[in-house]
């Protein structure tokens, strides 16, 4: 009995992780408004070490179309600017000597469709991960010995219900993100 619970818990944890990954991926897909998450993965060469941007500068969003980056050390301003250009985010940083300003251009209709496609691909990948977790759980259940078929059948049903609910959550999150992307 305990083994059954361990297997369903393992499956649930894998599905939770997949959904968290989807949320993280959706945060990176910009929806026309400036956000600090757009630059969170930028790595800056700071004194010979690759360092996350938020560890060498204060990143803020003064308005819906601007990201402001205020380095804590003025000598880091050029490496930060270089890192942003090399990160292929599509921003042209403007450096005023004290800080870097990134203007987030409004999205074109074509770019919005591309981003919606990207969001859909992320959601599909998450569904695949969820289904793989189900498959792993089902394989583990088949390996068990000395447990009644009824209990195993119940565990299989529980795993299937988990899978259905997580796939539904993926679809709901995708709908929300697509609406956000397509909103002008």
Kinemage of the C-alpha trace (Angstrom):
@kinemage 1
@onewidth
@group {chain A} dominant
@subgroup {mainchain}
@vectorlist {calphas} color= white
{ca unk a 1} P 0.000 0.000 0.000
{ca unk a 2} L 2.787 2.394 0.923
{ca unk a 3} L 4.556 1.556 -2.335
{ca unk a 4} L 1.445 2.603 -4.263
{ca unk a 5} L 1.388 5.965 -2.474
{ca unk a 6} L 5.100 6.459 -3.163
{ca unk a 7} L 4.568 5.849 -6.866
{ca unk a 8} L 1.595 8.239 -7.145
{ca unk a 9} L 3.526 10.868 -5.123
{ca unk a 10} L 6.509 10.485 -7.455
{ca unk a 11} L 4.261 10.923 -10.502
{ca unk a 12} L 2.617 13.991 -8.940
{ca unk a 13} L 6.022 15.553 -8.169
{ca unk a 14} L 7.177 15.045 -11.765
{ca unk a 15} L 3.970 16.627 -13.063
{ca unk a 16} L 4.326 19.551 -10.624
{ca unk a 17} L 7.883 20.096 -11.841
{ca unk a 18} L 6.696 20.070 -15.461
{ca unk a 19} L 4.054 22.713 -14.683
{ca unk a 20} L 6.599 24.881 -12.832
{ca unk a 21} L 8.875 24.642 -15.851
{ca unk a 22} L 5.992 25.755 -18.078
{ca unk a 23} L 5.332 28.782 -15.853
{ca unk a 24} L 9.025 29.692 -16.000
{ca unk a 25} L 9.059 29.312 -19.793
{ca unk a 26} L 5.935 31.473 -20.113
{ca unk a 27} L 7.553 34.218 -18.009
{ca unk a 28} L 10.360 34.422 -20.555
{ca unk a 29} L 7.905 34.889 -23.429
{ca unk a 30} L 7.215 38.574 -23.375
{ca unk a 31} L 3.736 39.846 -23.985
{ca unk a 32} L 4.532 43.403 -25.038
{ca unk a 33} L 5.131 44.787 -21.551
{ca unk a 34} L 8.514 45.254 -19.930
{ca unk a 35} L 9.373 42.794 -17.172
{ca unk a 36} L 12.506 42.018 -15.178
{ca unk a 37} L 12.086 38.354 -16.133
{ca unk a 38} L 13.045 39.271 -19.702
{ca unk a 39} L 16.658 39.779 -18.618
{ca unk a 40} L 16.853 37.314 -15.711
{ca unk a 41} L 18.919 34.784 -17.684
{ca unk a 42} L 21.488 37.324 -18.944
{ca unk a 43} L 24.969 36.403 -17.727
{ca unk a 44} L 27.562 39.191 -17.398
{ca unk a 45} L 31.319 38.665 -17.403
{ca unk a 46} L 32.189 40.409 -14.158
{ca unk a 47} L 35.834 40.291 -13.048
{ca unk a 48} L 36.399 37.187 -15.169
{ca unk a 49} L 33.381 35.277 -13.835
{ca unk a 50} L 30.048 34.746 -15.560
{ca unk a 51} L 27.543 36.290 -13.135
{ca unk a 52} L 23.744 36.672 -13.374
{ca unk a 53} L 22.724 40.234 -14.242
{ca unk a 54} L 20.666 40.655 -11.058
{ca unk a 55} L 23.837 40.053 -8.986
{ca unk a 56} L 25.758 42.952 -10.536
{ca unk a 57} L 22.948 45.481 -11.006
{ca unk a 58} L 19.532 46.590 -9.847
{ca unk a 59} L 16.986 45.720 -12.536
{ca unk a 60} L 13.695 47.622 -12.455
{ca unk a 61} L 10.729 48.467 -14.657
{ca unk a 62} L 9.936 52.192 -14.419
{ca unk a 63} L 7.091 51.913 -16.966
{ca unk a 64} L 5.401 49.371 -19.250
{ca unk a 65} L 7.891 49.842 -22.094
{ca unk a 66} L 11.219 50.349 -20.261
{ca unk a 67} L 13.668 48.231 -18.281
{ca unk a 68} L 16.236 50.139 -16.236
{ca unk a 69} L 19.527 48.501 -15.224
{ca unk a 70} L 21.550 50.315 -12.558
{ca unk a 71} L 24.945 48.619 -11.977
{ca unk a 72} L 26.261 48.624 -8.430
{ca unk a 73} L 29.757 49.107 -9.841
{ca unk a 74} L 30.201 51.624 -12.675
{ca unk a 75} L 32.966 49.514 -14.250
{ca unk a 76} L 30.355 46.832 -14.973
{ca unk a 77} L 28.293 49.025 -17.307
{ca unk a 78} L 30.116 48.028 -20.522
{ca unk a 79} L 30.162 44.263 -19.766
{ca unk a 80} L 26.426 44.466 -18.946
{ca unk a 81} L 25.714 46.249 -22.217
{ca unk a 82} L 27.790 43.658 -24.112
{ca unk a 83} L 25.990 40.771 -22.355
{ca unk a 84} L 22.567 42.174 -23.297
{ca unk a 85} L 23.590 42.560 -26.948
{ca unk a 86} L 25.057 39.016 -27.019
{ca unk a 87} L 21.968 37.488 -25.368
{ca unk a 88} L 19.876 37.923 -28.547
{ca unk a 89} L 16.909 39.357 -26.658
{ca unk a 90} L 16.284 41.855 -29.428
{ca unk a 91} L 16.970 44.926 -27.277
{ca unk a 92} L 19.215 47.838 -28.184
{ca unk a 93} L 20.607 49.024 -24.839
{ca unk a 94} L 21.232 52.754 -24.380
{ca unk a 95} L 23.991 53.581 -21.926
{ca unk a 96} L 24.027 57.012 -20.245
{ca unk a 97} L 27.187 56.371 -18.214
{ca unk a 98} L 25.322 55.598 -14.976
{ca unk a 99} L 22.695 53.110 -16.089
{ca unk a 100} L 21.423 51.170 -19.067
{ca unk a 101} L 17.926 51.680 -20.443
{ca unk a 102} L 16.216 49.021 -22.540
{ca unk a 103} L 13.231 50.169 -24.557
{ca unk a 104} L 10.820 47.300 -25.148
{ca unk a 105} L 9.401 47.796 -28.624
{ca unk a 106} L 5.693 47.157 -29.126
{ca unk a 107} L 5.055 43.767 -30.711
{ca unk a 108} L 4.005 43.448 -34.322
{ca unk a 109} L 1.097 41.172 -35.206
{ca unk a 110} L 3.508 38.680 -36.804
{ca unk a 111} L 5.751 38.655 -33.733
{ca unk a 112} L 2.710 38.089 -31.502
{ca unk a 113} L 1.743 35.051 -33.597
{ca unk a 114} L 5.311 33.704 -33.338
{ca unk a 115} L 5.278 34.144 -29.565
{ca unk a 116} L 1.885 32.431 -29.335
{ca unk a 117} L 3.341 29.530 -31.370
{ca unk a 118} L 6.315 29.406 -29.014
{ca unk a 119} L 3.963 29.309 -26.006
{ca unk a 120} L 1.968 26.513 -27.626
{ca unk a 121} L 5.154 24.505 -28.253
{ca unk a 122} L 6.161 24.915 -24.593
{ca unk a 123} L 2.713 23.741 -23.469
{ca unk a 124} L 2.876 20.712 -25.782
{ca unk a 125} L 6.322 19.820 -24.434
{ca unk a 126} L 4.950 20.051 -20.895
{ca unk a 127} L 2.068 17.730 -21.802
{ca unk a 128} L 4.589 15.225 -23.179
{ca unk a 129} L 6.502 15.407 -19.889
{ca unk a 130} L 3.274 14.891 -17.933
{ca unk a 131} L 2.365 11.855 -20.058
{ca unk a 132} L 5.887 10.456 -19.645
{ca unk a 133} L 5.485 10.774 -15.870
{ca unk a 134} L 2.217 8.831 -16.160
{ca unk a 135} L 3.935 6.168 -18.241
{ca unk a 136} L 6.772 5.850 -15.683
{ca unk a 137} L 4.236 5.517 -12.882
{ca unk a 138} L 2.283 2.842 -14.735
{ca unk a 139} L 5.512 0.859 -15.376
{ca unk a 140} L 6.386 1.040 -11.673
{ca unk a 141} L 2.909 -0.231 -10.755
{ca unk a 142} L 3.290 -3.228 -13.085
{ca unk a 143} L 6.579 -4.156 -11.329
{ca unk a 144} L 4.886 -4.416 -7.931
{ca unk a 145} L 4.231 -7.868 -6.553
{ca unk a 146} L 2.042 -9.109 -3.733
{ca unk a 147} L -0.523 -6.308 -4.041
{ca unk a 148} L -4.106 -6.962 -5.054
{ca unk a 149} L -5.162 -6.146 -8.603
{ca unk a 150} L -7.923 -3.882 -7.267
{ca unk a 151} L -5.424 -1.680 -5.423
{ca unk a 152} L -3.200 -1.479 -8.480
{ca unk a 153} L -6.235 -0.652 -10.664
{ca unk a 154} L -7.187 2.146 -8.218
{ca unk a 155} L -3.638 3.538 -8.332
{ca unk a 156} L -3.683 3.423 -12.143
{ca unk a 157} L -6.973 5.333 -12.142
{ca unk a 158} L -5.544 7.891 -9.722
{ca unk a 159} L -2.482 8.414 -11.944
{ca unk a 160} L -4.737 8.785 -14.993
{ca unk a 161} L -6.857 11.388 -13.167
{ca unk a 162} L -3.680 13.273 -12.207
{ca unk a 163} L -2.550 13.192 -15.834
{ca unk a 164} L -5.907 14.495 -17.079
{ca unk a 165} L -5.934 17.336 -14.541
{ca unk a 166} L -2.349 18.404 -15.345
{ca unk a 167} L -2.976 18.329 -19.092
{ca unk a 168} L -6.063 20.480 -18.477
{ca unk a 169} L -3.957 22.906 -16.384
{ca unk a 170} L -1.438 23.146 -19.256
{ca unk a 171} L -4.251 24.011 -21.669
{ca unk a 172} L -5.705 26.615 -19.296
{ca unk a 173} L -2.295 28.250 -18.734
{ca unk a 174} L -1.705 28.284 -22.496
{ca unk a 175} L -5.092 29.953 -23.118
{ca unk a 176} L -4.259 32.680 -20.589
{ca unk a 177} L -0.769 33.231 -22.039
{ca unk a 178} L -2.048 33.342 -25.631
{ca unk a 179} L -4.689 35.908 -24.656
{ca unk a 180} L -1.970 37.942 -22.928
{ca unk a 181} L 0.311 37.780 -25.974
{ca unk a 182} L -2.400 38.665 -28.498
{ca unk a 183} L -3.774 41.565 -26.433
{ca unk a 184} L -2.621 44.821 -28.011
